[in-house]
Amino acid sequence: MKTFKTILRIFILLLLLISCKSETDDTPENEFNEYIGNVVLTNEQEVETFGANNYTSISGSLSIELDTNTNNDLSPLLSLNTIGGDLFINNCDDLPHINGLSNINSVGGDLTIGLNPVLTNLDGLSSLISVGENLLLSSNFTLTNLDGLSSLTSVGGYLNFVSNHTLINLNGLSSLTSVGGYLNINFNHALINLNGLNSLSSVGEWVSISTNDALTSLVGLSGLTSIGTAFAVGYNNALTNLDGLNSLTSVGGNAEIISNSTLTNFCGLTDLITNNGLAGTFLSIQNAYNPTQQDIIDGNCSQ
């Protein structure tokens, strides 16, 4: 009887040990050190406190909106490699760089970086490969380049660059091959060319390139073959030709070329139009030269 009780106790103990091991192995927080929920960081203390946990991922969103005069060291966040939801970096008045985010390789939702007046580069995102939804860069008035996005290959939603007044080029996007939503490049007054988009082959929705005062060339779009809906090129006063659109074979909607005051050469659209690749209408007004669709078909694509 005593032997039976001893065996029973051992059996129960083994069951408890197996149960504990199973619970530990199946819990995401223990295996991956994932933070479940959303995180908002507004000051140095919050960054340090959260970073001390060495989380490798966040199931929800991470919002960084640092107060003025806050120590802007994001290095306590170096353990992070995945954001399941959105990543917001907004309204950080004294943030010059985001180097503490250099191990993040994917953002499941939106990546929004806006209204950071002293942010000069995005080098801290050098490991980022994919953005599941939208990427917005807006009103970062000292941002000069996108070199930190050199590993980015896909954006599931829209790609939107607006009012980054010192952004000179898009060279950091050289690995980007597809944009699932729209592509919008507007009011970037120092932007000279679109050369960083050479690998981009398709845009799921529309393309708008407007009011970029220094833009002289669209050659950076030379790999673009299809646009899901429409495209518009307007109010780019230094743009003289559309040569970067030579590879474009399919546009699902309209093409509007409006108010580019020095634009005289539309020959970059010849293949698209002569091969019936434009599903909608063609509109050219208030440019230095305004050919009709038939003009382009007839070979009168420039002046």
N, C-alpha and C positions, 0 to 999 in steps of 0.2 A: 504494500500500500504506500509505503514511504517512497519507494522507487518510482511508483506511478505519479505521485505528487511532484516529485523532482522533475520528471520528464515533462509534465504538464507546464510547470513554471518555465522551463527552458523553451518550450514551444511557444508560449505566450510572449516571452521576451524576444524571441526571433521575429514573431509577427510584428511587434512594436518597432523593432529596428528596421524591418523591411518597409513598414509604413512611413516612418520618418524619412528614410532615404528616398522613397518615391515622391514624397511631397517636396523635398528639397530640389530634386532633379527637374520636376515639372513646373516650378515657379519661375516665371520669366525674370523677376527682380533678382533672384539668387544666381541664376545662370548667366544672365547678360548684364546685370546691374542696370536695369532699365527703370527710369522714373515714369510712373503712370500718371498722366494728367498733363496740364499746361503749366508753363513756367514764365513768370514775369520778373525781370531783373531791372531795377531802377537805380541802384547805387553800388558802391564798392563792397559794402558789407554783404549785400545779398548775393553778389557774384562770388565772393569768397566762401560764403556759407554753403551755397549750392555746389560750388566746385569741389569742396572738401569731401563730398560723397563719391567723387570719381565715377559718376554715372557715364555709361557709354552711349546711352540712347534715351530719348524722350518720346513717349508714345503720342503725346499731343503736340502743342506748339511752343516755341520759345520766342519770347518777345524781349528785346533789349532796348530799353528807352532810358538811358542814363541821365541823371540829373546834371545840371551845370556844376562845374568845379568838382566833379567826381573823378577819382583816379580811374582812368579808362583802361586799365590792364585787364584783358579778358583771358589771360593765361590760365586762371583756375578752371577754365572750360575745355582745356586741351584733351581731356579724356573722351569728350563727345565725338561720336562718329555718325550718328543717325538721328534725324529729326522726323518723326512720323507725320506731324502736321505741318504748320507753317513756321517759317523763320522770319521774324520781323526785326529789322535794325533801323529804328526811326528816331528822329528828334534827339540825337545825341550831339549836343552842342560842342563838346570838347573831345570827340573821338577821332583820332588821326588815322587809326588802322584797326583791323579786326583780326590780328594774328592769332589770338587765342582760339579761333574757330578752325584752325588749319587741318584738323583731322576729320572734319565732317565730310562724308562722301555722298550723302543723299538727303534730300529734303522731300518728303512725301507730298506736301501741299504747296503753298506759295512761298517764294522768296521775295521779300520786299525790303529794299534799302532806300530810304528817302529822308530828305531834310537833315542831312548830316553835314554841316557847313565846313568842317575842316578835314573830312575824310578824303585822302588823296589817292588811295589805291584799294584794291580788293584782294591783295596777296594772301590774306588769311583764309581765303576760300579755295586754295590751290588744290585741295583733294576732292572738291565737289565734282561729281560725275553726272548726277541727274537731278532735275527739279520736276516733281510729279505734275504740278499744275502750272501756275503763272510765275514769271520773273519780271519784277518791276524795279527799275532804277530811276529815281525821280528827284530832282532838285538837290543833287549833291554837288555843290557849286565849286569845289576844288578837286573833284575827281578827274584825273587826267588820262587814266588808262584802265583797261579791264583785264590786264595780264593775269590776275589771280584766278580768272575763270577758264584757264587754258585746258583743264581736264573735263570741262562740261561738254557732254555729247548730246543731250536731249532735254527739251523743255516740253512738257505735256500740254500746256495751255498756251497763253500768249507771252510774247517777249516784247517788253515795252520800255523804251529809253526816252525819257522826257526831261528837258530842262536841266541837263548836266552841262553847264556852260563852259567848262574847261576841258571836256572830253575831246581828245584829238582824233582817236581812232578806236576801232573795235577789234584790234589784233588778238586780244585774249580769247576771242570766241572761235579760234581756228579749228577746234575739234567738234563744234556744233554741226550736226547733220540734219536735224529736223526740229520744226516748231509746230506743235499740234494745233495751236490757235492762230491768233493774228500776230503780225510783226509791225510794230509801230516805232518809228524813229523820228521824233519831232522836237524842235526847239533846242537842239544841241548846237550852239552857235559857233563852237570851235572845231566841230567835226569836219575833217577834210575828205575822208573817203570811208568806204565800208569794207576795206580789205580783210578784216577779220572774219567775214562771213563766207569766205571762199568755199567752205565745205558744206554749206547749207544747200540742200537739194530740193526741199519741199516745205511749204507753209500751208497748214490746213485750212486757214480762213483767208483774211485779206492782208494786204501789205500797204502801209502808208509811210511815205518818206516826205516830210514836210517841214519847211521853215528851219532848215539847217543852213545858215548864212554862208558858211565857208566850204560847203560840200561841192567838190569839183568833179567827182567821179562816182559811178555806180559799179565799177569793175569788180568790187568785192562780192557782187551777186552773180558772178559769172557761172557758178555751179547750180544756180536756181533753175529748176526745170518746170515746176508746177506751183500754182497758187490756187487754193480751193475756191475762193470767191472772186473778189475784185482787187485791183491795185490802183493807188493814186500817188502821183509825184507832183508836189506843188510848193511854190514859194521858196525854192532853193535857188537863190539869185546868182550863184557862181557856177551852177551846173550848165554845161554847154552841150552835152550829148548823153545818150542813153545806152552807150556801148556795153555796159555791164549786164544788160538784159538779153544778150544774144542767144543764150541757151534756153530761154523760156519757151516752152512748147505748149503749155496749157494754162489758161486762166478761166475759172469757172463763171466769172461775171464781167463787169465793165472795166475798162482801162481809162483813167482820167489823168491827163497831163495838163496842169493848170498853173499859170502865173510864175513860170520860171523865166526870169527876164532876159537871160542870155542863152537860152536853149535854142539851138538851131539844127541839131542833128538827131533824128528819130530812127536812124538806121538799125539801132539795136533791137527794134521791134519788127523788123522785116520778116524774119522766119515765123514768128508768132502769128502775124496777120496774114501773110500769104499762104500759110498752111492751115488756115482756119482754126487756129488754136485758141482764139478769143471767142468765148461763148456769148458775151454781152456786147455792148456798144463801145465805140471808141470816141473819146472827146479830147480835143486839143484846143485850148483857148488861152489868150493873153500870154503866150510865150513869144520869144523873139521870132519864131517861125511856127506856124500852126497848120501842118498838113492834115488832110483828111485821110480816112482809112484807104480810100481809093488812090490817093497820092502815093502812099507808101507801097501799095500793090504795084503801081505803075513805075516804081523806082525813084520817085521824087521824095525821098525820105530826108533830105537835108537841103540847106540853103547856103 
